[in-house]
């Protein structure tokens, strides 16, 4: 007999055979596109800035607009998925993401590109929030740890590989192709999407007021942080208004058994510590990945192609480390693995910030490999712990929270880099790398606290 979820939705039997493989492939490919697009533009920011005749600080809006939309829409998409069905909202998100990718490729100006990236992020939020929920309903309980490991590996690789993939595309084409390539790959996701499970709809009404407050709170938070350097009064006012919005949201949600903001999941200390560690790690990773292209191109005079080559050791090390990390996560303490990985990654970022390159980028090769090894050791077990510490019926909410943690971190890193660039200091990339090292070290300490 099918399991009955809260609200009356049915959890159907796990998929079998080719349908299960296509469903897993669909989710992982969609996740790759969305996570890759969160970082693939980083290496292109100097090129986009020159082409569209905008400053380095303004060009970072290409990254922050995408991340802002993602973070504003993650929890609403998770709630809509639980109400209307994971598959329906997931595939709607894919359609929006692919359509907006075409608008990005056709962008004639920075405002157009930023607006298109925002819409693209709204679609990507549905993929990030509901991908793991679909995986949990596609496989058996025995297969679940392995599939969650695959998803964590996909997210880690896509996040780290973005600058390298971007540089490879820019070496043979203009920056518009960074987004145009999503069209054929998105088509493959659509074809495989027919195999996704059609279950987990609860029919629970979605609180539109809470969705509006959530969106307004995150919008004011990001906008206020952006304005701090140039207009502190308006920036602080927006941050204060954001705090009031979130206070009101929490007041509305606290009494509910299955709240729009999954506060019930945060009652678990393990989930709570993993969320905090994820925010810190991704803040450090984003700051490092934005700082490195400017450091290599502006500081050392490298071409876009050579910049991509020198950044490649990071994702290559992630690719080599993450499968080992996934294996260890099923057999060892995930908190200790995260603490070790975070410490290693922080050491690499600190070395990148402090090492005297003397005009040669060659020392960055082993340094960035250290960053990749640490990132792989941290990210896979941290995701593994987050998803396996919540009930199956709360998979959508867990996916929304996990994505929110990642994007709060990435947006924070991008905002810090924008503030550093606004200060017009030549040391901004090195300072950004140092900031990244500090945030990742904090993630390691939080993970060690979870182990105690």
For each residue, the residues with C-beta under 8 A, 3 or more apart:
1:
2: 10 11 12 13
3: 10 11
4: 8 9 10 11
5: 8 9 10 11 200 202 393
6: 9 202 258 393
7: 82 202 203 204 258
8: 4 5 202 203
9: 4 5 6 82 199 200 201 202 203
10: 2 3 4 5 199 200
11: 2 3 4 5 137 199 200 392 393
12: 2 137 197 198 199
13: 2
14: 20 137 138 139 140 143
15: 19 20 23 138 139 195 197
16: 19 20
17: 20 21
18: 21 22 195
19: 15 16 22 23 195
20: 14 15 16 17 23 24 138 139 195
21: 17 18 24 25
22: 18 19 25 26 192 195
23: 15 19 20 26 27 134 135 138 192 195 196 197
24: 20 21 27 28 135 138 139 147 150
25: 21 22 28 29 192
26: 22 23 29 30 189 192 193 195 196
27: 23 24 30 31 90 131 132 134 135 138 151 196
28: 24 25 31 32 131 150 151 154
29: 25 26 32 33 185 188 189 192
30: 26 27 33 34 90 94 127 131 189
31: 27 28 34 35 127 128 131 151 154 155 158
32: 28 29 35 36 154 157 158
33: 29 30 36 37 97 124 127 182 185 186 189
34: 30 31 37 38 97 124 127 128
35: 31 32 38 39 128 154 155 158 159 162
36: 32 33 39 40 158 159 161 162 165
37: 33 34 40 41 66 101 120 124 162 179 182
38: 34 35 63 66 67 70 124 159 162 407 410
39: 35 36 42 158 159 160 162 163 166 286 289 410
40: 36 37 43 44 162 163 165 166 169 178
41: 37 44 45 48 62 63 66 117 162 166 175 178
42: 39 45 63 162 163 166 289 290 293
43: 40 162 163 164 166 167 170 293 304 307 308 311
44: 40 41 47 48 166 170 175 178 304
45: 41 42 48 49 56 59 60 62 63 290 293 294
46: 49 50 56 59 293 294 297 298 304
47: 44 50 51 170 175 304
48: 41 44 45 51 52 54 59 62 110 113 175
49: 45 46 52 53 54 55 56 58 59
50: 46 47 53
51: 47 48 174 175
52: 48 49 59 109 110 113
53: 49 50
54: 48 49 58 59 110
55: 49 58 59 421
56: 45 46 49 59 60 294 421
57: 60 418 421 422
58: 49 54 55 61 110
59: 45 46 48 49 52 54 55 56 62 110
60: 45 56 57 63 64 290 414 417 418 421
61: 58 64 65 110 114 418
62: 41 45 48 59 65 66 110 113 114 117
63: 38 41 42 45 60 66 67 290 414
64: 60 61 67 68 222 226 411 414 415 418
65: 61 62 68 69 114 115 117 118 121
66: 37 38 41 62 63 69 70 117 118 120 121 124
67: 38 63 64 70 71 121 222 407 410 411 414
68: 64 65 71 72 118 121 218 219 222 411
69: 65 66 72 73 117 118 119 120 121 122 124 125
70: 38 66 67 73 74 121 122 124 125 128 403 407
71: 67 68 74 125 218 222 404 407 408 411
72: 68 69 76 122 125 214 215 218 219
73: 69 70 76 77 121 122 125 126 129 215
74: 70 71 77 78 125 128 129 400 403 404 407
75: 78 79 129 211 214 260 261 262 400 401 404
76: 72 73 79 80 125 206 211 214 215 260
77: 73 74 80 81 89 93 125 126 129 130 400
78: 74 75 81 82 129 130 133 262 396 397 399 400 401
79: 75 76 82 83 206 207 211 260 396 397 400
80: 76 77 83 84 89 126 206
81: 77 78 84 85 86 88 89 90 126 129 130 133 200 396
82: 7 9 78 79 86 200 201 202 204 258 396 397
83: 79 80 201 202 203 204 205 206
84: 80 81 88 89 201
85: 81 88 89 198 199 200 201
86: 81 82 89 90 130 133 134 137 196 197 199 200 201 396
87: 90 91 134 193 196 197 198 199
88: 81 84 85 91 92 201
89: 77 80 81 84 85 86 92 93 126 130
90: 27 30 81 86 87 93 94 126 127 130 131 134 193 196
91: 87 88 94 95 190 193 196
92: 88 89 95 96 123 126
93: 77 89 90 96 97 122 123 124 125 126 127 130
94: 30 90 91 97 98 123 126 127 186 189 190 193
95: 91 92 98 99 123 190
96: 92 93 99 100 119 120 122 123 126
97: 33 34 93 94 100 101 120 123 124 127 182 186
98: 94 95 101 102 123 182 183 186 187 189 190
99: 95 96 102 103 119 123
100: 96 97 103 104 116 117 119 120 122 123
101: 37 97 98 104 105 120 179 180 182 183 186
102: 98 99 105 106 179 180 183
103: 99 100 106 107 112 115 116 119 120
104: 100 101 107 113 116 117 120 176 178 179
105: 101 102 176 177 179 180
106: 102 103 176
107: 103 104 112 113 116 176
108: 112
109: 52 112 113
110: 48 52 54 58 59 61 62 113 114
111: 114 115
112: 103 107 108 109 115 116
113: 48 52 62 104 107 109 110 116 117
114: 61 62 65 110 111 117 118
115: 65 103 111 112 118 119
116: 100 103 104 107 112 113 119 120
117: 41 62 65 66 69 100 104 113 114 120 121
118: 65 66 68 69 114 115 121 122
119: 69 96 99 100 103 115 116 122 123
120: 37 66 69 96 97 100 101 103 104 116 117 123 124 179
121: 65 66 67 68 69 70 73 117 118 124 125
122: 69 70 72 73 93 96 100 118 119 125
123: 92 93 94 95 96 97 98 99 100 119 120 126 127
124: 33 34 37 38 66 69 70 93 97 120 121 127 128
125: 69 70 71 72 73 74 76 77 93 121 122 128 129 403
126: 73 77 80 81 89 90 92 93 94 96 123 129 130
127: 30 31 33 34 90 93 94 97 123 124 130 131
128: 31 34 35 70 74 124 125 131 399 403 406
129: 73 74 75 77 78 81 125 126 133 396 399 400 403
130: 77 78 81 86 89 90 93 126 127 133 134 396 399
131: 27 28 30 31 90 127 128 134 135 151 399
132: 27 135 136 148 151 387 395 398 399 402
133: 78 81 86 129 130 136 137 200 395 396 398 399
134: 23 27 86 87 90 130 131 137 138 196 197
135: 23 24 27 131 132 138 139 144 147 148 151
136: 132 133 139 144 147 387 392 395
137: 11 12 14 86 133 134 197 199 200 392 395
138: 14 15 20 23 24 27 134 135 147 196 197
139: 14 15 20 24 135 136 143 144 147
140: 14 143 144
141: 144
142:
143: 14 139 140 146 147
144: 135 136 139 140 141 147 148 388
145: 148 149 329 330 384 388
146: 143 149 150 326 330
147: 24 135 136 138 139 143 144 150 151
148: 132 135 144 145 151 152 383 384 387 388
149: 145 146 152 153 326 329 330 380 384
150: 24 28 146 147 153 154 326
151: 27 28 31 131 132 135 147 148 154 155 383
152: 148 149 155 156 322 326 379 380 381 382 383 384
153: 149 150 156 157 322 323 326 380
154: 28 31 32 35 150 151 157 158
155: 31 35 151 152 158 159 379 383 406
156: 152 153 159 160 318 322 375 376 379 380
157: 32 153 154 160 161 315 318 319 322
158: 31 32 35 36 39 154 155 161 162
159: 35 36 38 39 155 156 162 282 285 379
160: 39 156 157 285 289 314 315 318 372 375
161: 36 157 158 164 165 315 318 319
162: 35 36 37 38 39 40 41 42 43 158 159 165 166 289
163: 39 40 42 43 166 167 289 292 293 307 308 311
164: 43 161 167 168 308 311 312 314 315
165: 36 40 161 162 168 169
166: 39 40 41 42 43 44 162 163 169 170 178 308
167: 43 163 164 170 171 304 305 307 308 309 311
168: 164 165 171 172 305 308
169: 40 165 166 172 173 177 178 181
170: 43 44 47 166 167 173 174 175 178 304 305 308
171: 167 168 304 305 308
172: 168 169
173: 169 170 176 177
174: 51 170 177
175: 41 44 47 48 51 170 178
176: 104 105 106 107 173 179 180
177: 105 169 173 174 180 181
178: 40 41 44 104 166 169 170 175 181
179: 37 101 102 104 105 120 176 182
180: 101 102 105 176 177 183
181: 169 177 178 184 185
182: 33 37 97 98 101 179 185 186
183: 98 101 102 180 186 187
184: 181 187 188
185: 29 33 181 182 188 189
186: 33 94 97 98 101 182 183 189 190
187: 98 183 184 190 191
188: 29 184 185 191 192
189: 26 29 30 33 94 98 185 186 192 193
190: 91 94 95 98 186 187 193
191: 187 188 194
192: 22 23 25 26 29 188 189 195
193: 26 87 90 91 94 189 190 196
194: 191
195: 15 18 19 20 22 23 26 192
196: 23 26 27 86 87 90 91 134 138 193
197: 12 15 23 86 87 134 137 138 200
198: 12 85 87
199: 9 10 11 12 85 86 87 137
200: 5 9 10 11 81 82 85 86 133 137 197 393 395 396
201: 9 82 83 84 85 86 88
202: 5 6 7 8 9 82 83
203: 7 8 9 83
204: 7 82 83 258
205: 83
206: 76 79 80 83 211 260
207: 79 210 211 252 260
208: 211 212
209: 212 213 252
210: 207 213 214 249 252 253 260 261
211: 75 76 79 206 207 208 214 215 260
212: 208 209 215 216
213: 209 210 216 217 245 248 249 252
214: 72 75 76 210 211 217 218 249 260 261
215: 72 73 76 211 212 218 219
216: 212 213 219 220 245
217: 213 214 220 221 242 245 246 249
218: 68 71 72 214 215 221 222 242
219: 68 72 215 216 222 223
220: 216 217 223 224 238 239 241 242 245
221: 217 218 224 225 238 239 242
222: 64 67 68 71 218 219 225 226 411 415
223: 219 220 226 227 238
224: 220 221 227 228 234 235 236 237 238 239 241 242
225: 221 222 228 235 239 412 415
226: 64 222 223 235 415 418
227: 223 224 230 231 232 234 235 238
228: 224 225 231 232 235 236 239 419
229: 232 235 419 422 423
230: 227 422
231: 227 228 234 235
232: 227 228 229 235 236
233: 236 237
234: 224 227 231 237 238
235: 224 225 226 227 228 229 231 232 238 239
236: 224 228 232 233 239 240
237: 224 233 234 240 241
238: 220 221 223 224 227 234 235 241 242
239: 220 221 224 225 228 235 236 242 243
240: 236 237 243 244
241: 220 224 237 238 244 245
242: 217 218 220 221 224 238 239 245 246
243: 239 240 246 247
244: 240 241 247 248
245: 213 216 217 220 241 242 248 249
246: 217 242 243 249 250
247: 243 244 250 251
248: 213 244 245 251 252
249: 210 213 214 217 245 246 252 253 261
250: 246 247 253 254 261 263
251: 247 248 254
252: 207 209 210 213 248 249
253: 210 249 250 256 259 260 261 263
254: 250 251 259 263
255:
256: 253 259 260
257: 264
258: 6 7 82 204 264 394 397
259: 253 254 256 262 263 264
260: 75 76 79 206 207 210 211 214 253 256
261: 75 210 214 249 250 253
262: 75 78 259 265 266 394 397 398 400 401
263: 250 253 254 259 266 267
264: 257 258 259 267 394 397
265: 262 268 271 390 394 397 398 401
266: 262 263 271 272 275 401
267: 263 264 272
268: 265 271 272 389 390
269: 272 273 450
270: 273 274 385 389 450
271: 265 266 268 274 275 385 386 389 390 398 401
272: 266 267 268 269 275 276
273: 269 270 276 277 335 446 447 449 450
274: 270 271 277 278 338 382 385 386 389 447 450
275: 266 271 272 278 279 386 401 402 405
276: 272 273 279 280 405 446
277: 273 274 280 281 338 342 378 382 443 444 446 447 450
278: 274 275 281 282 382 383 386 402 405 406 409 443
279: 275 276 282 283 405 406 408 409 412 443
280: 276 277 283 284 409 439 440 442 443 446
281: 277 278 284 285 342 345 375 378 379 382 409 439 440 443
282: 159 278 279 285 286 405 406 407 408 409 410 413
283: 279 280 286 287 408 409 410 412 413 416 436 439
284: 280 281 287 288 345 346 349 409 413 435 436 437 438 439 440 443
285: 159 160 281 282 288 289 345 375 409 410 413 436 440
286: 39 282 283 289 290 409 410 411 412 413 414 417 436
287: 283 284 290 291 413 414 416 417 432 433 435 436 439
288: 284 285 291 292 349 352 371 413 432 433 436
289: 39 42 160 162 163 285 286 292 311
290: 42 45 60 63 286 287 293 294 413 414 417 432
291: 287 288 294 295 417 428 429 430 432 433 436
292: 163 288 289 295 296 307 311 352 368 429 433
293: 42 43 45 46 163 290 296 297 307 311
294: 45 46 56 290 291 297 298 299 421 428 429
295: 291 292 298 299 300 429 430 433
296: 292 293 299 300 302 306 307 310 311 361 364
297: 46 293 294 300 301 302 303 304 307
298: 46 294 295 301 429
299: 294 295 296 426 429
300: 295 296 297 357 359 361
301: 297 298
302: 296 297 306 307 310 361
303: 297 306 307
304: 43 44 46 47 167 170 171 297 307 308
305: 167 168 170 171 308 309
306: 296 302 303 309 310
307: 43 163 167 292 293 296 297 302 303 304 310 311
308: 43 163 164 166 167 168 170 171 304 305 311 312
309: 167 305 306 312
310: 296 302 306 307 313 361 364 365 368
311: 43 163 164 167 289 292 293 296 307 308 314 315 368
312: 164 308 309 315 316
313: 310 316 317 364 365 366 368 369 372
314: 160 164 311 317 318 368 369 371 372 375
315: 157 160 161 164 311 312 318 319 372
316: 312 313 319 320 369 372
317: 313 314 320 321 368 369 370 371 372 373 375 376
318: 156 157 160 161 314 315 321 322 372 373 375 376
319: 157 161 315 316 322 376
320: 316 317 323 324 372 373 376
321: 317 318 324 325 372 373 375 376 377
322: 152 153 156 157 318 319 325 326 376 379 380
323: 153 320 326 327
324: 320 321 327 328 376
325: 321 322 328 329 337 341 376 377 379 380 381
326: 146 149 150 152 153 322 323 329 330 380 384
327: 323 324 330 331
328: 324 325 331 332 337 381
329: 145 149 325 326 332 334 337 380 381 384 385
330: 145 146 149 326 327 384
331: 327 328
332: 328 329 336 337
333: 336 337 451
334: 329 337 338 381 382 384 385
335: 273 338 339 381 385 447 448 450 451
336: 332 333 339 340 447 448 451
337: 325 328 329 332 333 334 340 341 377 378 381
338: 274 277 334 335 341 342 377 378 381 382 385 443 444 447 450
339: 335 336 342 343 444 445 447 448 451
340: 336 337 343 344 377 444
341: 325 337 338 344 345 373 374 375 376 377 378 379 381 444
342: 277 281 338 339 345 346 374 378 440 441 443 444 445 447
343: 339 340 346 347 374 441 444
344: 340 341 347 348 370 373 374 377
345: 281 284 285 341 342 348 349 370 371 373 374 375 377 378 440
346: 284 342 343 349 350 374 437 438 440 441 444
347: 343 344 350 351 370 374 437
348: 344 345 351 352 367 368 369 370 371 372 373 374 437
349: 284 288 345 346 352 353 371 433 434 436 437 440
350: 346 347 353 354 433 434 437
351: 347 348 354 355 367 370
352: 288 292 348 349 355 364 367 368 371 433
353: 349 350 430 431 433 434 436 437
354: 350 351 430 434
355: 351 352 363 364 367
356:
357: 300 360 361 363 364
358:
359: 300
360: 357 363
361: 296 300 302 310 357 364 365
362: 365
363: 355 357 360 366 367
364: 296 310 313 352 355 357 361 367 368
365: 310 313 361 362 368 369
366: 313 363 369 370
367: 348 351 352 355 363 364 370 371
368: 292 310 311 313 314 317 348 352 364 365 371 372
369: 313 314 316 317 348 365 366 372 373
370: 317 344 345 347 348 351 366 367 373 374
371: 288 314 317 345 348 349 352 367 368 374 375
372: 160 313 314 315 316 317 318 320 321 348 368 369 375 376
373: 317 318 320 321 341 344 345 348 369 370 376 377
374: 341 342 343 344 345 346 347 348 370 371 377 378 440
375: 156 160 281 285 314 317 318 321 341 345 371 372 378 379
376: 156 317 318 319 320 321 322 324 325 341 372 373 379 380
377: 321 325 337 338 340 341 344 345 373 374 380 381
378: 277 281 337 338 341 342 345 374 375 381 382 440 443 444 447
379: 152 155 156 159 281 322 325 341 375 376 382 383
380: 149 152 153 156 322 325 326 329 376 377 383 384
381: 152 325 328 329 334 335 337 338 341 377 378 384 385
382: 152 274 277 278 281 334 338 378 379 385 386 447
383: 148 151 152 155 278 379 380 386 387 402
384: 145 148 149 152 326 329 330 334 380 381 387 388
385: 270 271 274 329 334 335 338 381 382 388 389
386: 271 274 275 278 382 383 389 390 398 401 402
387: 132 136 148 383 384 390 395 398 399 402
388: 144 145 148 384 385
389: 268 270 271 274 385 386
390: 265 268 271 386 387 394 395 397 398
391: 394
392: 11 136 137 395
393: 5 6 11 200
394: 258 262 264 265 390 391 397 398
395: 132 133 136 137 200 387 390 392 398 399
396: 78 79 81 82 86 129 130 133 200 399 400
397: 78 79 82 258 262 264 265 390 394 400 401
398: 132 133 262 265 271 386 387 390 394 395 401 402
399: 78 128 129 130 131 132 133 387 395 396 402 403
400: 74 75 77 78 79 129 262 396 397 403 404
401: 75 78 262 265 266 271 275 386 397 398 404 405
402: 132 275 278 383 386 387 398 399 405 406
403: 70 74 125 128 129 399 400 406 407
404: 71 74 75 400 401 407 408
405: 275 276 278 279 282 401 402 408 409
406: 128 155 278 279 282 402 403 409 410
407: 38 67 70 71 74 282 403 404 410 411
408: 71 279 282 283 404 405 411 412
409: 278 279 280 281 282 283 284 285 286 405 406 412 413 439
410: 38 39 67 282 283 285 286 406 407 413 414
411: 64 67 68 71 222 286 407 408 414 415
412: 225 279 283 286 408 409 415 416
413: 282 283 284 285 286 287 288 290 409 410 416 417 435 436 439
414: 60 63 64 67 286 287 290 410 411 417 418
415: 64 222 225 226 411 412 418 419
416: 283 287 412 413 419 420 432 435
417: 60 286 287 290 291 413 414 420 421 428 432
418: 57 60 61 64 226 414 415 421 422
419: 228 229 415 416 422 423
420: 416 417 423 425 428 431 432
421: 55 56 57 60 294 417 418 424 428
422: 57 229 230 418 419
423: 229 419 420 428
424: 421
425: 420 428 431
426: 299
427: 430 431
428: 291 294 417 420 421 423 425 431 432
429: 291 292 294 295 298 299 432 433
430: 291 295 353 354 427 433 434
431: 353 420 425 427 428 434 435
432: 287 288 290 291 416 417 420 428 429 435 436
433: 287 288 291 292 295 349 350 352 353 429 430 436 437
434: 349 350 353 354 430 431 437 438
435: 284 287 413 416 431 432 438 439
436: 283 284 285 286 287 288 291 349 353 413 432 433 439 440
437: 284 346 347 348 349 350 353 433 434 440 441
438: 284 346 434 435 441 442
439: 280 281 283 284 287 409 413 435 436 442 443
440: 280 281 284 285 342 345 346 349 374 378 436 437 443 444
441: 342 343 346 437 438 444 445
442: 280 438 439 445 446
443: 277 278 279 280 281 284 338 342 378 439 440 446 447
444: 277 338 339 340 341 342 343 346 378 440 441 447 448
445: 339 342 441 442 448 449
446: 273 276 277 280 442 443 449 450
447: 273 274 277 335 336 338 339 342 378 382 443 444 450 451
448: 335 336 339 444 445 451 452
449: 273 445 446 452
450: 269 270 273 274 277 335 338 446 447
451: 333 335 336 339 447 448
452: 448 449
